[in-house]
Amino acid sequence: MSIGRSIRLLRSEKRMTQEQVAEALGVTFQAVSSWERDEYRPDTDNLIKLAEIFDVSVSVLVEEKHQLFKTKEAIYNWEHMKTYVKTTAKNFKMINTLKAVDFAVKAHEGQLRKRSDIPYIYHPLNLACHALSMGIKEDEIIAACLLHDVVEDCGVRLEDLPVNEETREIVGLMTRDYSQDCDKEEQMEAYYQGILSNPKAALVKCLDRCNNLTTMSWGLSRARIYHKILETDKYYPRLLKAIKLTPEYNDAAWLLRYQIDSMLDIYKRLM
């Protein structure tokens, strides 16, 4: 898709005229019209302003790159990941994980990742495979990776999860309570403080953020990406420190810090 077509479609989604876009940018409507016809391209400053007006990332506008590079929203097939997790769980007698796999698949049935056709179950399975690939084969951690969103997103009660209390505790700590009527900043602080009380929950949360960072470019608006960057900068160094202070998670802490910091740096440069 060309830049001009992207601008035209996004403008239509916002129900804005060419004149309104031009006024917001401080250019003539003829300039906007020429962009949409692909006669000229907006300069970098105007691309950034257009992204802000349409509440998308610049990469969404500069869609022409897809003519040069083939991009992927899903790297691995979710059913293959499920088979890998179940096989590993059987080999290492991970009882909670075996129960959690099928439970998570059923709970997330019909749900999709934001702005995509990818089944949502891809996300928790990715976390579980990520942990296993780092050598973490603790039953409660892998099970919590699989179940971390089911209470918050699927209407499942914590006490109904088919796992032990330790796994439920991790999932409970990762579940946000949106019913509380209090200051959002205070709510966020309390949420992350709770996770900090449990190194295993901190580990699962960092795995969660790693995977979410990889999908921000096509799954979130520019404004949401900006807020996710701020949130990650503020809270995740504390989580990584808590993981590092647990000797058996030292290697995982190093890898997670590298992955999170690398992706943040890329987004900051592109923003």
N, C-alpha and C positions, 0 to 999 in steps of 0.2 A: 504494500500500500504506500502511495506517495505521501509526502508531507502535506501537499495541498488537499488531498482527499481526507487525511487525518484531521486537518483544521476544519474542513467543511462538516465532517461528521460530528466532531466534538462541539462545534458551534451549534449545530442543529440539536444535539442532546441538551445543551444549555438553553435552547430556545432563544438564542441571540441573533440579531441581524448583523450583517457585515458592518453597518454603521455603528452599532453598539460596541462591537469588538474594536473597531477603529478608534472610537472615542476613548475606550479604556486604555488603549496603547498609545494614543497621541499621534496616530498616523491617519492618512486618508482612507476612505472606504475603498478607493481604487487600488490601494496597496494590498488590502486584505483580499480583494477580488483577484488580483494578479497572483497572490500566493495560492489561493484555492484552485486557480486554473493551471498551477505549476509553471507559470511564465517566469516568476521570480521566487526566490526563497527568502524567508525572514532571516535577519541576522541573529547572532547569538543572543543579544539582549532581548530582542522581540520574541525569540523562541522561549526564553525563560519566563517572560511576562505572559505569553500565551499559555504556558503550562500552569502558571498560577491562576489565570482567569478560568481555565477549564478544570482546575483541580486534578491534574494528572502529572506524572513524571515527564521530563523532557524526552525520555526514551520512547514514551507512548506516541509523542508527536513525530519523532524522527523515525518513522516506521520503515523508511526506505532501506535501512540497514538489513532488513530481512531478505532483501534481494541478494545480498552479499553473503550473509551468514544464516545458517539454519539454526533456530533456537529451540530449546526444549523446556517445556514446563514440568514434565516428569522425566526423571533420569532412569528410574527403574520401574518395572512392572509391579504393581502392588500385590498381585497374586503370587508372583515369584518371591517377593519379600515375605509374604505370609508363610509360604512353604519353608523358607530358610529359617524364620523365627521358630516355627513349630518343630522343625527337625532338630534345631539346636536345643530347644527346650526339652525335647524328649531325651536327647543324648546326655544332658546335664541334669535331668530330673527336676526341671523347673516347673513345679506343679501350678503355682499361681500364674505363671506366664501362659501355660497351656490353656488354662481356663479363660485368661484375659483375651487371648487372640480372637477366638470365635465370638466372645461377648462384645468386643469392640467392633468387629466387622458388622455384627447385627445392629448394634446401637447406632452406628454411623451410616447405615444403609440409606441410600437415596440422597445423602448430603454430598455437596461438591465443594472443592476449594474455591476461594473467592475469584471471580472473573475467569473461570476456567470450566472445563468439562471433566476435570480430574476428580475421581471419587475421594471424599475426605479421608478415608481410611489410609490413603497413601501417606498422610502426615504422621500419625502415630506409629505406623509401621516403619517409616523412615527413621524416627527417633530410636526405636528398638534396634534396628540394624546398625545405626550409628554407634550406639552404646556397645553392641556386640563386637563391632569392628575395632573398637578401642580396647578390647579384652575384658570388658565388664560383663560378667555373667552371673550377677547377683539377681536371683529370682524376683525379689521385690522391686528392684529398679527397672528391670525390663517390663514387668507387668504394669508398673506405674506409667512407663512410657506409652504403653498401649491404651491405658485407660484415662490418661490425664485430662481429656476433654469431655468425657462422657457425662459427667455430672453437670458441668456448666452448659454444655451444648445439646444434650440429648434427653434432658428431663429425667435422668436416672438418679435415684437416691444413693448417697454414699454407702448406706448400710446394705444396699442391695447388690453391691459389687461382689462377685464370686471369688474373693481373694481374702488373704489374711489381714489382720489389723494393721500391720506395719505398712502394707501396700496401700490400704485405705487412708492411713495417715498422710502418706506422700500425696496421694490424689486430692485429699481434702485441703492440704496446704496450697496446692496449685489451683484450686477452684476459687474464682473470684465471686464475692457476694455482692451483686449489684442492687440488692434490695435495701441496703443500708443508706439512710438519708444523712450523709455527712460530707464534709469537704473532700473533694476528689483527691487532692494531694495527700491528705491525711489517710485516706483509704488506700492509696497506692503504697504509702510508707508502711502502713500496718500489714498489707499483703506481703510485701517483700521481707519485712521483719519476720513474719511467720515462716517463710521459706528458709530464711537464714538459720532458723533454729534446727534445721534438719539438713545435713550435708547431702543426703541422698535426694531430697527434694530440690536442693540447689543444683545438683547435677542434672536432674531431669529438666529443670527449668532452663538451664543453659543449652541443653540439647534442643529443647523446644525453640528457643530464640535463634539458634543456628539455622534450623530448618525454615523458620519464618523469615529470616533475613534473606535467604536464597530466593524466596518467592515474592518479596516486596515489590520488585520492579514491575510485575504484571498484575499483582493482586491488590495493591493499595494505591490510593490517590497520592499526589505529591504532598498534600498536607499531612496525611497519615504517615507517610514515609518520614517526614520531618519530625513528627512527634515520636515515632518509634526510635529514631536515632537519639533523640534527647533522653528518652526513657532508658535505652540501653546504656548510654554513656553514664547515666546517673546511678543505676542500680546494679548493673552486671559486674562491675569490678568487685563489689562486695561479695556477690555470689561466687565468683571465681576464687576469691581469697578463701572463702569458707571451704570450697572444694579442695584447694591446695593444702589447707591445714589438716586434711585427712590423708595420711600417708598412702593408703592404697589407691587414692584417686589422683596422685601427683601427675602421672602421665596424662590422664584425661584432662586435668586442669590446664596443662600446657597446650594441648591440642585445641581445646575449646577456646582458650584465650586467643590463640593464633587465628582460629577461624572467625571468631566474632570480630576481633580488631581488624582483620583484613577486609572483611565484608563492609564494616562500618566505614573504613577509609575509602573504599571504592564508591560507596553511596555519597559520602561527603564531597568527594571530588566531582561526581556527576551532578550533584544538586547545585 
